[in-house]
Amino acid sequence: MPLHHRPTRTAAHPAIIRVLHWVWVYAIGCMVFSGWEIYNASPSLPFSFPRWTGLGGWLGGALAWHFSAMWLLALSGVIYLAYGLASGHFRRDLGIPTPRAVVRDLWSALTFRLGHRIGRYNAVQRLLYLGVIGALLLQVVTGLAIWKPVQFGALVSLLGGYPIARNIHLTIMFLIVAFVVVHVVLVAIFPRTLVSMIVGVPAEPGGRA
Amino acid sequence: MNGLRRLPAVKFKDIQPELRQLQRRGFLRNALSLGGLALLTGCDLSTNSGVDAALQSILRFDDKVQAALFSGRRLAQTYPPSAVTRPFRFNAFYPEWQVRGIPDGWRLEVAGSVSEKTSWTVAALRTLPQVEQITRHICIEGWSQIGRWSGVPLRAFLQRIGADLRSPFVSFRCFDGYSTSIDMASALHPQTILALDFDGQPLAPEWGAPVRLRIPTKLGFKSAKNLQAIEVTRVFPGGFWENQGYDWYSGV
């Protein structure tokens, strides 16, 4: 018990999480938009991204951005995972929700009856955050596979070969972008959450345990 | 030790052209897209060169990481003949109708830190040991195709011409105006070959006649076609695409 004792005015999101959040906005933005430019060089599916959305200006520039921003994403990811495990953030805030809780909270959300308490994640939020963390980890793995298909040959085989691995990398990108869209829409509905991700505001009553 | 002492020191004038090419590299040309603008707010767009320099230094770091990940023993996956891509896609920095035939009196020239600088005919190259591979050619653009090549392992060729295998770079110049270069460790990889045949036939001009590099541990643009000269060197040689900003190491 003493281990879990915290001052009652703990920030809803600790400074490290707030900093990491905005690092991710930049890093994931760089990865997605340069990735679109790279994809456009030779689309594997019958569509391409609007040219003006690309980052880098041409394939060489886009690859330079992609292979630079990947370090920022990897480094911030490692810091986050280490912090999450060491601080108890994962155990406390991101426990895997039960299906029953997800259904309950999703229903409340869809009928606009789900309260939002800053500093505490409901079951749907936890599912989304766990999902995007998993997607980002998978994206690193599939990215390594298509960056180094010879050096990580076993990984590429596991993913079904180089062309399929490339499309898996593309598909996971769409899942991450879908998360971002849902996330931003929810922030637009609850603008207070935006403030709490910039400055340290106290967790709301019934929030952070 | 003697070999090292024989090497001349690199003078500024020796690397001047390379330095000029490095300065010409631009990652942000035509980069004023919305994605670029949105992500660069806070940066002064008039100092693009600063962003370029940062990206270039990270790419040089990436090259070191790639060299560390590379293993001279790890082989690219090979495929059965039935997996060969047909029709095979033509690719160059020019369209197919501009493909050049073999120049009269063509010989493969060797230069740099090698003890035997005699040039080579195709017939002479065919007297060296030959190996065949069916491997995946992966383009920097993301597409890939499986092809069948055979020819002389570059390692055997470099040993035959008495190349200084401690030189860091092997550079390739082509008679179609193309050029590229690779690191010595990759040059000595068992699947790096001077290909003479494609799909069981002597190379046709569009596939790189009379000799091309085939290196399945690098992106496709490193497999230079229509070779004219090979140079073993200590001076960073760059290359056609590398000088425009493609990552130099480009290993896969």
Contacts between the chains, C-beta under 8 A, distances in Angstrom:
chain1	res1	chain2	res2	distance
A	26	B	39	6.9
A	29	B	38	7.5
A	29	B	39	5.6
A	30	B	39	6.0
A	33	B	35	3.7
A	33	B	36	7.9
A	33	B	38	8.0
A	33	B	39	6.8
A	34	B	35	7.9
A	36	B	35	7.5
A	37	B	35	7.7
A	38	B	142	6.8
A	39	B	142	7.0
A	41	B	140	7.8
A	41	B	141	4.1
A	41	B	142	6.2
A	42	B	139	6.9
A	42	B	141	3.8
A	42	B	142	4.6
A	42	B	143	4.6
A	44	B	142	6.6
A	44	B	143	7.5
A	51	B	33	7.0
A	52	B	33	4.7
A	52	B	34	4.9
A	52	B	35	7.2
A	53	B	33	6.9
A	53	B	34	6.3
A	53	B	35	5.0
A	54	B	33	5.5
A	54	B	35	5.6
A	54	B	36	7.9
A	55	B	31	7.6
A	55	B	33	7.0
A	55	B	35	4.1
A	55	B	36	5.4
A	55	B	39	6.1
A	56	B	27	6.6
A	56	B	28	7.8
A	56	B	31	6.3
A	56	B	36	7.4
A	57	B	27	7.3
A	57	B	28	5.8
A	57	B	29	5.5
A	57	B	30	4.1
A	57	B	31	3.3
A	57	B	32	7.7
A	57	B	33	6.8
A	57	B	36	6.8
A	58	B	29	6.7
A	58	B	30	6.3
A	58	B	245	8.0
A	59	B	140	6.8
A	59	B	141	6.5
A	60	B	27	6.6
A	60	B	241	7.6
A	60	B	244	6.2
A	60	B	245	3.7
A	60	B	246	5.1
A	61	B	26	7.8
A	61	B	27	4.0
A	61	B	28	6.1
A	61	B	29	7.2
A	61	B	31	6.0
A	61	B	55	7.8
A	61	B	245	6.6
A	63	B	140	7.2
A	63	B	246	7.4
A	63	B	247	6.4
A	64	B	27	4.8
A	64	B	55	4.3
A	64	B	56	7.5
A	64	B	58	7.5
A	64	B	59	5.8
A	64	B	245	6.7
A	64	B	247	7.4
A	65	B	27	7.6
A	65	B	55	6.8
A	67	B	58	7.2
A	67	B	59	6.7
A	67	B	62	5.2
A	67	B	247	6.9
A	68	B	54	7.5
A	68	B	55	5.5
A	68	B	58	4.1
A	68	B	59	7.4
A	68	B	62	7.9
A	71	B	58	7.0
A	147	B	252	7.8
A	148	B	66	7.8
A	148	B	69	6.1
A	148	B	251	7.1
A	148	B	252	6.1
A	149	B	136	7.6
A	149	B	138	6.5
A	149	B	252	5.3
A	150	B	74	6.6
A	150	B	75	7.7
A	150	B	76	4.6
A	150	B	77	7.5
A	150	B	216	6.9
A	150	B	217	5.2
A	150	B	251	7.6
A	150	B	252	4.9
A	151	B	69	4.9
A	151	B	70	6.6
A	151	B	71	6.9
A	151	B	74	6.2
A	151	B	251	7.3
A	151	B	252	7.5
A	153	B	74	7.2
A	153	B	76	7.5
A	153	B	77	5.7
A	156	B	77	7.9
A	157	B	77	7.5
A	162	B	136	6.3
A	162	B	138	6.6
A	162	B	144	5.6
A	163	B	144	6.4
A	166	B	142	6.2
